[in-house]
């Protein structure tokens, strides 16, 4: 499968692009619940900020 090559290039791009890209990709993958569980306090504050902004 060609997925391995794509994954390597994507990982290299993630390192260069930054946190927003990483969060976007994690959000779209099955890894999000795990990431979310590691962030609980920060995520809660972020969601509160989003809700108060709308």
C-alpha distance matrix in Angstrom:
0.0 3.8 5.5 7.0 8.7 9.8 11.1 13.0 14.6 15.5 17.1 19.0 20.2 21.3 23.4 25.0 25.7 27.2 28.0 28.1 24.5 23.5 25.8 24.5 20.8 22.1 24.3 21.5 19.4 20.4 21.5 24.5 26.9 26.4 27.0 29.9 31.5 31.5 33.3 35.9 38.9 37.3 35.5 38.7 40.6 38.0 38.1 41.9 42.0 39.8 42.1 45.2 44.0 43.8
3.8 0.0 3.8 5.5 5.7 6.6 8.8 10.4 11.3 12.5 14.6 16.1 17.1 18.6 20.7 22.0 22.6 24.5 25.6 25.7 22.0 21.4 24.0 22.5 19.1 20.8 23.1 20.4 18.8 20.5 21.2 24.0 26.8 26.3 26.3 29.3 31.2 31.0 32.4 35.2 38.0 36.1 34.3 37.7 39.3 36.5 36.8 40.6 40.3 38.2 40.7 43.7 42.2 42.1
5.5 3.8 0.0 3.8 5.5 5.1 5.9 8.6 10.0 10.2 12.0 14.2 15.1 15.9 18.2 19.9 20.3 21.8 22.6 22.7 19.0 18.2 20.5 19.2 15.6 17.1 19.5 16.9 15.1 16.8 17.4 20.2 23.0 22.5 22.6 25.5 27.4 27.2 28.7 31.4 34.2 32.4 30.6 34.0 35.7 33.0 33.2 37.0 36.9 34.8 37.3 40.3 39.0 38.9
7.0 5.5 3.8 0.0 3.8 5.4 5.0 6.3 8.8 9.8 10.5 12.5 14.3 15.2 16.8 18.8 19.8 21.1 22.1 22.8 19.3 18.0 20.8 20.1 16.5 17.6 20.6 18.5 16.4 17.8 17.7 20.8 23.5 22.4 22.3 25.6 27.2 26.6 28.2 31.2 33.9 32.1 30.7 34.2 35.8 33.3 33.9 37.7 37.5 35.7 38.4 41.2 40.0 40.3
8.7 5.7 5.5 3.8 0.0 3.8 5.4 5.2 6.4 8.6 10.0 10.9 12.5 14.3 15.8 17.1 18.4 20.3 21.8 22.5 18.9 18.2 21.3 20.5 17.1 18.9 21.8 19.8 18.3 20.3 20.1 22.7 25.8 24.8 24.2 27.4 29.4 28.5 29.8 32.9 35.4 33.2 32.0 35.6 36.8 34.1 34.9 38.6 38.0 36.2 39.1 41.8 40.3 40.6
9.8 6.6 5.1 5.4 3.8 0.0 3.8 5.5 5.2 6.0 8.5 10.0 10.5 12.1 14.4 15.5 16.0 18.0 19.4 19.6 15.9 15.6 18.5 17.2 14.0 16.2 18.8 16.6 15.6 18.1 18.1 20.3 23.6 23.0 22.2 25.2 27.5 26.8 27.8 30.8 33.2 30.9 29.4 33.0 34.2 31.2 31.9 35.6 35.0 33.0 35.8 38.5 36.9 37.1
11.1 8.8 5.9 5.0 5.4 3.8 0.0 3.8 5.5 5.0 6.0 8.6 9.8 10.3 12.4 14.3 15.0 16.2 17.2 17.8 14.3 13.2 16.1 15.4 12.0 13.6 16.6 14.9 13.4 15.5 15.0 17.4 20.6 19.7 18.9 22.1 24.2 23.4 24.5 27.6 30.1 28.0 26.6 30.2 31.5 28.8 29.6 33.3 32.8 31.1 34.0 36.7 35.3 35.7
13.0 10.4 8.6 6.3 5.2 5.5 3.8 0.0 3.8 5.4 5.1 6.3 8.7 9.9 10.9 12.7 14.3 15.8 17.3 18.5 15.2 14.1 17.5 17.3 14.2 15.7 19.0 17.9 16.4 18.5 17.4 19.8 22.9 21.6 20.5 23.8 25.8 24.4 25.6 28.9 31.1 28.9 28.0 31.7 32.7 30.1 31.3 34.9 34.2 32.8 35.8 38.3 36.9 37.6
14.6 11.3 10.0 8.8 6.4 5.2 5.5 3.8 0.0 3.8 5.4 5.1 6.3 8.6 10.1 10.8 12.2 14.4 16.5 17.3 13.8 13.7 17.2 16.5 13.9 16.2 19.1 17.9 17.2 19.9 19.0 20.8 24.3 23.3 21.8 24.9 27.2 25.9 26.5 29.9 31.8 29.3 28.3 32.0 32.7 29.8 31.1 34.6 33.5 32.0 35.1 37.5 35.7 36.4
15.5 12.5 10.2 9.8 8.6 6.0 5.0 5.4 3.8 0.0 3.8 5.4 5.1 6.1 8.7 9.9 10.2 12.0 13.6 14.0 10.4 10.2 13.6 12.8 10.1 12.6 15.4 14.2 13.8 16.8 15.8 17.4 21.0 20.3 18.6 21.5 24.1 23.0 23.4 26.6 28.6 26.0 24.8 28.4 29.2 26.3 27.4 30.9 30.0 28.3 31.4 33.8 32.1 32.8
17.1 14.6 12.0 10.5 10.0 8.5 6.0 5.1 5.4 3.8 0.0 3.8 5.4 5.0 6.4 8.8 9.9 10.8 12.2 13.6 10.5 9.3 12.9 13.2 10.6 12.1 15.4 15.0 14.2 16.6 14.9 16.6 19.9 18.6 16.8 20.0 22.2 20.7 21.3 24.8 26.7 24.2 23.4 27.2 27.9 25.3 26.7 30.2 29.4 28.1 31.3 33.6 32.2 33.2
19.0 16.1 14.2 12.5 10.9 10.0 8.6 6.3 5.1 5.4 3.8 0.0 3.8 5.4 5.3 6.5 8.8 10.5 12.9 14.5 11.7 11.3 15.0 15.4 13.4 15.2 18.4 18.2 17.7 20.3 18.5 19.9 23.3 22.0 19.8 22.9 25.2 23.3 23.7 27.2 28.8 26.0 25.6 29.4 29.7 27.0 28.8 32.1 30.8 29.8 33.2 35.2 33.5 34.7
20.2 17.1 15.1 14.3 12.5 10.5 9.8 8.7 6.3 5.1 5.4 3.8 0.0 3.8 5.4 5.1 5.9 8.5 11.2 12.0 9.0 9.7 13.4 13.1 11.7 14.2 16.9 16.6 16.9 20.0 18.5 19.3 23.0 22.2 19.7 22.4 25.1 23.5 23.3 26.7 28.1 25.1 24.4 28.1 28.2 25.2 26.9 30.1 28.7 27.3 30.8 32.7 30.7 31.8
21.3 18.6 15.9 15.2 14.3 12.1 10.3 9.9 8.6 6.1 5.0 5.4 3.8 0.0 3.8 5.4 5.2 6.0 7.9 9.1 6.3 6.2 9.9 10.3 9.1 11.1 13.9 14.2 14.5 17.4 15.5 16.0 19.6 18.7 16.1 18.7 21.4 19.7 19.5 22.9 24.3 21.3 20.7 24.4 24.6 21.7 23.5 26.8 25.5 24.3 27.7 29.7 28.0 29.3
23.4 20.7 18.2 16.8 15.8 14.4 12.4 10.9 10.1 8.7 6.4 5.3 5.4 3.8 0.0 3.8 5.8 5.9 8.3 10.8 9.1 8.4 12.0 13.3 12.3 13.6 16.7 17.5 17.4 19.9 17.6 18.2 21.5 20.0 17.2 20.0 22.3 20.1 19.9 23.5 24.6 21.6 21.6 25.4 25.3 22.8 25.0 28.0 26.6 26.0 29.5 31.2 29.6 31.2
25.0 22.0 19.9 18.8 17.1 15.5 14.3 12.7 10.8 9.9 8.8 6.5 5.1 5.4 3.8 0.0 3.8 5.8 9.3 11.1 9.5 10.3 13.7 14.4 14.0 16.0 18.5 19.2 19.8 22.6 20.6 20.8 24.3 23.2 20.2 22.7 25.3 23.1 22.4 26.0 26.7 23.4 23.5 27.1 26.6 23.8 26.1 29.0 27.2 26.4 30.1 31.5 29.5 31.2
25.7 22.6 20.3 19.8 18.4 16.0 15.0 14.3 12.2 10.2 9.9 8.8 5.9 5.2 5.8 3.8 0.0 3.8 7.2 7.9 6.5 8.4 11.2 11.5 11.9 14.2 16.1 16.9 18.1 21.2 19.4 19.1 22.7 22.1 19.0 21.0 23.9 22.1 21.0 24.3 25.0 21.6 21.2 24.8 24.2 21.1 23.2 26.1 24.2 23.1 26.8 28.2 26.1 27.6
27.2 24.5 21.8 21.1 20.3 18.0 16.2 15.8 14.4 12.0 10.8 10.5 8.5 6.0 5.9 5.8 3.8 0.0 3.7 5.7 5.8 6.6 9.0 10.4 11.2 12.6 14.6 16.2 17.2 20.0 17.7 17.1 20.4 19.7 16.3 18.1 20.9 18.9 17.6 20.9 21.4 18.0 18.0 21.5 20.9 18.0 20.4 23.2 21.4 20.8 24.4 25.8 24.0 25.8
28.0 25.6 22.6 22.1 21.8 19.4 17.2 17.3 16.5 13.6 12.2 12.9 11.2 7.9 8.3 9.3 7.2 3.7 0.0 3.8 5.4 5.0 6.1 8.5 9.9 10.4 12.0 14.3 15.4 17.8 15.4 14.2 17.3 16.7 13.1 14.6 17.5 15.5 14.0 17.2 17.8 14.4 14.2 17.8 17.4 14.6 17.0 19.8 18.3 17.8 21.4 22.9 21.5 23.3
28.1 25.7 22.7 22.8 22.5 19.6 17.8 18.5 17.3 14.0 13.6 14.5 12.0 9.1 10.8 11.1 7.9 5.7 3.8 0.0 3.8 5.4 5.2 6.1 8.6 9.9 10.5 12.5 14.5 17.3 15.5 13.8 17.1 17.4 13.9 14.8 18.1 16.9 15.0 17.7 18.3 14.9 13.9 17.3 16.8 13.5 15.4 18.4 16.6 15.5 19.1 20.8 19.0 20.4
24.5 22.0 19.0 19.3 18.9 15.9 14.3 15.2 13.8 10.4 10.5 11.7 9.0 6.3 9.1 9.5 6.5 5.8 5.4 3.8 0.0 3.8 5.4 5.0 6.2 8.5 9.8 10.8 12.5 15.7 14.3 13.4 17.0 17.2 14.2 15.7 19.1 18.0 16.8 19.7 20.9 17.7 16.4 19.9 19.9 16.6 18.0 21.3 19.9 18.4 21.7 23.8 22.0 23.0
23.5 21.4 18.2 18.0 18.2 15.6 13.2 14.1 13.7 10.2 9.3 11.3 9.7 6.2 8.4 10.3 8.4 6.6 5.0 5.4 3.8 0.0 3.8 5.4 5.2 6.1 8.5 10.0 10.7 13.4 11.3 10.7 14.3 13.9 10.9 13.0 16.0 14.8 14.1 17.2 18.8 15.9 14.8 18.5 19.0 16.1 17.6 21.0 20.1 18.9 22.2 24.4 23.1 24.2
25.8 24.0 20.5 20.8 21.3 18.5 16.1 17.5 17.2 13.6 12.9 15.0 13.4 9.9 12.0 13.7 11.2 9.0 6.1 5.2 5.4 3.8 0.0 3.8 5.5 5.1 6.0 8.6 10.0 12.4 10.5 8.7 12.0 12.4 9.2 10.3 13.7 13.0 11.8 14.4 16.0 13.2 11.5 15.0 15.7 12.8 13.9 17.4 16.8 15.5 18.5 20.9 19.9 20.9
24.5 22.5 19.2 20.1 20.5 17.2 15.4 17.3 16.5 12.8 13.2 15.4 13.1 10.3 13.3 14.4 11.5 10.4 8.5 6.1 5.0 5.4 3.8 0.0 3.8 5.5 5.2 6.5 9.0 12.1 11.3 9.7 13.3 14.4 11.8 12.6 16.3 16.2 15.0 17.2 18.9 16.1 13.9 17.1 17.9 14.6 15.0 18.6 17.9 15.8 18.7 21.3 19.9 20.4
20.8 19.1 15.6 16.5 17.1 14.0 12.0 14.2 13.9 10.1 10.6 13.4 11.7 9.1 12.3 14.0 11.9 11.2 9.9 8.6 6.2 5.2 5.5 3.8 0.0 3.8 5.4 5.2 6.4 9.9 9.2 8.8 12.7 13.3 11.3 13.0 16.3 16.2 15.9 18.4 20.6 18.2 16.0 19.4 20.6 17.6 17.9 21.7 21.2 19.3 22.0 24.8 23.5 23.9
22.1 20.8 17.1 17.6 18.9 16.2 13.6 15.7 16.2 12.6 12.1 15.2 14.2 11.1 13.6 16.0 14.2 12.6 10.4 9.9 8.5 6.1 5.1 5.5 3.8 0.0 3.8 5.4 5.2 7.5 5.9 5.2 9.1 9.6 7.7 9.5 12.6 12.7 12.7 15.1 17.7 15.7 13.6 16.9 18.6 16.0 16.3 20.1 20.2 18.6 21.1 24.0 23.3 23.8
24.3 23.1 19.5 20.6 21.8 18.8 16.6 19.0 19.1 15.4 15.4 18.4 16.9 13.9 16.7 18.5 16.1 14.6 12.0 10.5 9.8 8.5 6.0 5.2 5.4 3.8 0.0 3.8 5.6 7.8 7.6 5.2 8.6 10.5 8.8 9.2 12.7 13.6 13.0 14.6 17.1 15.2 12.3 15.2 17.1 14.3 13.9 17.7 18.0 15.9 18.1 21.2 20.6 20.7
21.5 20.4 16.9 18.5 19.8 16.6 14.9 17.9 17.9 14.2 15.0 18.2 16.6 14.2 17.5 19.2 16.9 16.2 14.3 12.5 10.8 10.0 8.6 6.5 5.2 5.4 3.8 0.0 3.8 7.0 8.2 7.3 10.6 12.6 11.7 12.4 15.6 16.8 16.6 18.1 20.8 19.0 16.1 18.8 20.7 17.9 17.1 20.9 21.2 18.7 20.7 24.0 23.1 22.7
19.4 18.8 15.1 16.4 18.3 15.6 13.4 16.4 17.2 13.8 14.2 17.7 16.9 14.5 17.4 19.8 18.1 17.2 15.4 14.5 12.5 10.7 10.0 9.0 6.4 5.2 5.6 3.8 0.0 3.8 5.2 6.0 9.1 10.4 10.3 11.8 14.4 15.5 16.2 17.9 21.0 19.7 17.0 19.8 22.1 19.6 19.1 22.9 23.5 21.4 23.3 26.6 26.1 25.9
20.4 20.5 16.8 17.8 20.3 18.1 15.5 18.5 19.9 16.8 16.6 20.3 20.0 17.4 19.9 22.6 21.2 20.0 17.8 17.3 15.7 13.4 12.4 12.1 9.9 7.5 7.8 7.0 3.8 0.0 3.8 5.5 7.0 8.3 9.6 11.0 12.7 14.4 15.7 17.0 20.5 19.8 17.1 19.6 22.4 20.5 19.7 23.3 24.5 22.7 24.2 27.6 27.6 27.3
21.5 21.2 17.4 17.7 20.1 18.1 15.0 17.4 19.0 15.8 14.9 18.5 18.5 15.5 17.6 20.6 19.4 17.7 15.4 15.5 14.3 11.3 10.5 11.3 9.2 5.9 7.6 8.2 5.2 3.8 0.0 3.8 5.8 5.5 6.3 8.7 10.3 11.2 12.8 14.7 18.0 17.3 15.1 18.0 20.5 18.8 18.6 22.2 23.3 21.9 23.8 26.9 27.0 27.2
24.5 24.0 20.2 20.8 22.7 20.3 17.4 19.8 20.8 17.4 16.6 19.9 19.3 16.0 18.2 20.8 19.1 17.1 14.2 13.8 13.4 10.7 8.7 9.7 8.8 5.2 5.2 7.3 6.0 5.5 3.8 0.0 3.9 5.4 5.0 5.9 8.5 9.9 10.5 12.0 15.2 14.3 11.7 14.5 17.1 15.3 14.9 18.5 19.6 18.2 20.0 23.1 23.3 23.6
26.9 26.8 23.0 23.5 25.8 23.6 20.6 22.9 24.3 21.0 19.9 23.3 23.0 19.6 21.5 24.3 22.7 20.4 17.3 17.1 17.0 14.3 12.0 13.3 12.7 9.1 8.6 10.6 9.1 7.0 5.8 3.9 0.0 3.8 5.5 5.0 6.1 8.8 9.9 10.5 14.1 14.2 11.6 13.7 16.8 15.8 15.0 18.3 20.1 19.0 20.2 23.4 24.2 24.4
26.4 26.3 22.5 22.4 24.8 23.0 19.7 21.6 23.3 20.3 18.6 22.0 22.2 18.7 20.0 23.2 22.1 19.7 16.7 17.4 17.2 13.9 12.4 14.4 13.3 9.6 10.5 12.6 10.4 8.3 5.5 5.4 3.8 0.0 3.8 5.4 5.2 6.6 9.0 10.4 14.0 14.1 12.4 14.9 17.8 17.0 17.0 20.2 21.8 21.2 22.7 25.6 26.3 27.0
27.0 26.3 22.6 22.3 24.2 22.2 18.9 20.5 21.8 18.6 16.8 19.8 19.7 16.1 17.2 20.2 19.0 16.3 13.1 13.9 14.2 10.9 9.2 11.8 11.3 7.7 8.8 11.7 10.3 9.6 6.3 5.0 5.5 3.8 0.0 3.8 5.4 5.2 6.5 8.9 12.1 11.4 9.9 13.0 15.3 14.2 14.8 18.0 19.1 18.7 20.7 23.4 23.8 24.8
29.9 29.3 25.5 25.6 27.4 25.2 22.1 23.8 24.9 21.5 20.0 22.9 22.4 18.7 20.0 22.7 21.0 18.1 14.6 14.8 15.7 13.0 10.3 12.6 13.0 9.5 9.2 12.4 11.8 11.0 8.7 5.9 5.0 5.4 3.8 0.0 3.8 5.4 5.2 6.1 9.5 9.3 7.1 9.6 12.4 11.7 11.7 14.8 16.4 16.0 17.6 20.3 21.2 22.0
31.5 31.2 27.4 27.2 29.4 27.5 24.2 25.8 27.2 24.1 22.2 25.2 25.1 21.4 22.3 25.3 23.9 20.9 17.5 18.1 19.1 16.0 13.7 16.3 16.3 12.6 12.7 15.6 14.4 12.7 10.3 8.5 6.1 5.2 5.4 3.8 0.0 3.8 5.5 5.5 9.3 10.3 9.1 10.8 13.8 14.0 14.1 16.6 18.7 18.8 19.9 22.5 23.8 24.8
31.5 31.0 27.2 26.6 28.5 26.8 23.4 24.4 25.9 23.0 20.7 23.3 23.5 19.7 20.1 23.1 22.1 18.9 15.5 16.9 18.0 14.8 13.0 16.2 16.2 12.7 13.6 16.8 15.5 14.4 11.2 9.9 8.8 6.6 5.2 5.4 3.8 0.0 3.8 6.0 8.8 9.3 9.2 11.6 13.8 14.0 15.1 17.5 19.0 19.5 21.2 23.4 24.4 25.9
33.3 32.4 28.7 28.2 29.8 27.8 24.5 25.6 26.5 23.4 21.3 23.7 23.3 19.5 19.9 22.4 21.0 17.6 14.0 15.0 16.8 14.1 11.8 15.0 15.9 12.7 13.0 16.6 16.2 15.7 12.8 10.5 9.9 9.0 6.5 5.2 5.5 3.8 0.0 3.8 5.8 5.5 5.7 8.4 10.2 10.4 11.8 14.1 15.3 16.1 17.9 19.9 20.9 22.6
35.9 35.2 31.4 31.2 32.9 30.8 27.6 28.9 29.9 26.6 24.8 27.2 26.7 22.9 23.5 26.0 24.3 20.9 17.2 17.7 19.7 17.2 14.4 17.2 18.4 15.1 14.6 18.1 17.9 17.0 14.7 12.0 10.5 10.4 8.9 6.1 5.5 6.0 3.8 0.0 3.8 5.7 5.3 6.1 8.8 9.9 10.5 12.3 14.3 15.3 16.4 18.3 20.0 21.5
38.9 38.0 34.2 33.9 35.4 33.2 30.1 31.1 31.8 28.6 26.7 28.8 28.1 24.3 24.6 26.7 25.0 21.4 17.8 18.3 20.9 18.8 16.0 18.9 20.6 17.7 17.1 20.8 21.0 20.5 18.0 15.2 14.1 14.0 12.1 9.5 9.3 8.8 5.8 3.8 0.0 3.8 5.5 5.2 6.4 8.7 10.1 10.8 12.6 14.5 15.6 16.8 18.6 20.6
37.3 36.1 32.4 32.1 33.2 30.9 28.0 28.9 29.3 26.0 24.2 26.0 25.1 21.3 21.6 23.4 21.6 18.0 14.4 14.9 17.7 15.9 13.2 16.1 18.2 15.7 15.2 19.0 19.7 19.8 17.3 14.3 14.2 14.1 11.4 9.3 10.3 9.3 5.5 5.7 3.8 0.0 3.8 5.5 5.3 6.2 8.7 10.0 10.7 12.5 14.4 15.5 16.7 19.0
35.5 34.3 30.6 30.7 32.0 29.4 26.6 28.0 28.3 24.8 23.4 25.6 24.4 20.7 21.6 23.5 21.2 18.0 14.2 13.9 16.4 14.8 11.5 13.9 16.0 13.6 12.3 16.1 17.0 17.1 15.1 11.7 11.6 12.4 9.9 7.1 9.1 9.2 5.7 5.3 5.5 3.8 0.0 3.8 5.5 5.0 6.1 8.5 9.8 10.5 12.2 14.2 15.3 16.9
38.7 37.7 34.0 34.2 35.6 33.0 30.2 31.7 32.0 28.4 27.2 29.4 28.1 24.4 25.4 27.1 24.8 21.5 17.8 17.3 19.9 18.5 15.0 17.1 19.4 16.9 15.2 18.8 19.8 19.6 18.0 14.5 13.7 14.9 13.0 9.6 10.8 11.6 8.4 6.1 5.2 5.5 3.8 0.0 3.8 5.4 5.2 6.2 8.6 9.9 10.6 12.3 14.2 15.8
40.6 39.3 35.7 35.8 36.8 34.2 31.5 32.7 32.7 29.2 27.9 29.7 28.2 24.6 25.3 26.6 24.2 20.9 17.4 16.8 19.9 19.0 15.7 17.9 20.6 18.6 17.1 20.7 22.1 22.4 20.5 17.1 16.8 17.8 15.3 12.4 13.8 13.8 10.2 8.8 6.4 5.3 5.5 3.8 0.0 3.8 5.5 5.1 6.2 8.7 10.0 10.6 12.3 14.7
38.0 36.5 33.0 33.3 34.1 31.2 28.8 30.1 29.8 26.3 25.3 27.0 25.2 21.7 22.8 23.8 21.1 18.0 14.6 13.5 16.6 16.1 12.8 14.6 17.6 16.0 14.3 17.9 19.6 20.5 18.8 15.3 15.8 17.0 14.2 11.7 14.0 14.0 10.4 9.9 8.7 6.2 5.0 5.4 3.8 0.0 3.8 5.4 5.1 6.3 8.8 10.0 10.7 12.9
38.1 36.8 33.2 33.9 34.9 31.9 29.6 31.3 31.1 27.4 26.7 28.8 26.9 23.5 25.0 26.1 23.2 20.4 17.0 15.4 18.0 17.6 13.9 15.0 17.9 16.3 13.9 17.1 19.1 19.7 18.6 14.9 15.0 17.0 14.8 11.7 14.1 15.1 11.8 10.5 10.1 8.7 6.1 5.2 5.5 3.8 0.0 3.8 5.3 5.0 6.2 8.6 9.8 11.0
41.9 40.6 37.0 37.7 38.6 35.6 33.3 34.9 34.6 30.9 30.2 32.1 30.1 26.8 28.0 29.0 26.1 23.2 19.8 18.4 21.3 21.0 17.4 18.6 21.7 20.1 17.7 20.9 22.9 23.3 22.2 18.5 18.3 20.2 18.0 14.8 16.6 17.5 14.1 12.3 10.8 10.0 8.5 6.2 5.1 5.4 3.8 0.0 3.8 5.4 5.1 6.1 8.5 10.2
42.0 40.3 36.9 37.5 38.0 35.0 32.8 34.2 33.5 30.0 29.4 30.8 28.7 25.5 26.6 27.2 24.2 21.4 18.3 16.6 19.9 20.1 16.8 17.9 21.2 20.2 18.0 21.2 23.5 24.5 23.3 19.6 20.1 21.8 19.1 16.4 18.7 19.0 15.3 14.3 12.6 10.7 9.8 8.6 6.2 5.1 5.3 3.8 0.0 3.8 5.5 5.2 6.1 8.9
39.8 38.2 34.8 35.7 36.2 33.0 31.1 32.8 32.0 28.3 28.1 29.8 27.3 24.3 26.0 26.4 23.1 20.8 17.8 15.5 18.4 18.9 15.5 15.8 19.3 18.6 15.9 18.7 21.4 22.7 21.9 18.2 19.0 21.2 18.7 16.0 18.8 19.5 16.1 15.3 14.5 12.5 10.5 9.9 8.7 6.3 5.0 5.4 3.8 0.0 3.8 5.5 5.1 6.6
42.1 40.7 37.3 38.4 39.1 35.8 34.0 35.8 35.1 31.4 31.3 33.2 30.8 27.7 29.5 30.1 26.8 24.4 21.4 19.1 21.7 22.2 18.5 18.7 22.0 21.1 18.1 20.7 23.3 24.2 23.8 20.0 20.2 22.7 20.7 17.6 19.9 21.2 17.9 16.4 15.6 14.4 12.2 10.6 10.0 8.8 6.2 5.1 5.5 3.8 0.0 3.8 5.4 5.5
45.2 43.7 40.3 41.2 41.8 38.5 36.7 38.3 37.5 33.8 33.6 35.2 32.7 29.7 31.2 31.5 28.2 25.8 22.9 20.8 23.8 24.4 20.9 21.3 24.8 24.0 21.2 24.0 26.6 27.6 26.9 23.1 23.4 25.6 23.4 20.3 22.5 23.4 19.9 18.3 16.8 15.5 14.2 12.3 10.6 10.0 8.6 6.1 5.2 5.5 3.8 0.0 3.8 5.5
44.0 42.2 39.0 40.0 40.3 36.9 35.3 36.9 35.7 32.1 32.2 33.5 30.7 28.0 29.6 29.5 26.1 24.0 21.5 19.0 22.0 23.1 19.9 19.9 23.5 23.3 20.6 23.1 26.1 27.6 27.0 23.3 24.2 26.3 23.8 21.2 23.8 24.4 20.9 20.0 18.6 16.7 15.3 14.2 12.3 10.7 9.8 8.5 6.1 5.1 5.4 3.8 0.0 3.8
43.8 42.1 38.9 40.3 40.6 37.1 35.7 37.6 36.4 32.8 33.2 34.7 31.8 29.3 31.2 31.2 27.6 25.8 23.3 20.4 23.0 24.2 20.9 20.4 23.9 23.8 20.7 22.7 25.9 27.3 27.2 23.6 24.4 27.0 24.8 22.0 24.8 25.9 22.6 21.5 20.6 19.0 16.9 15.8 14.7 12.9 11.0 10.2 8.9 6.6 5.5 5.5 3.8 0.0
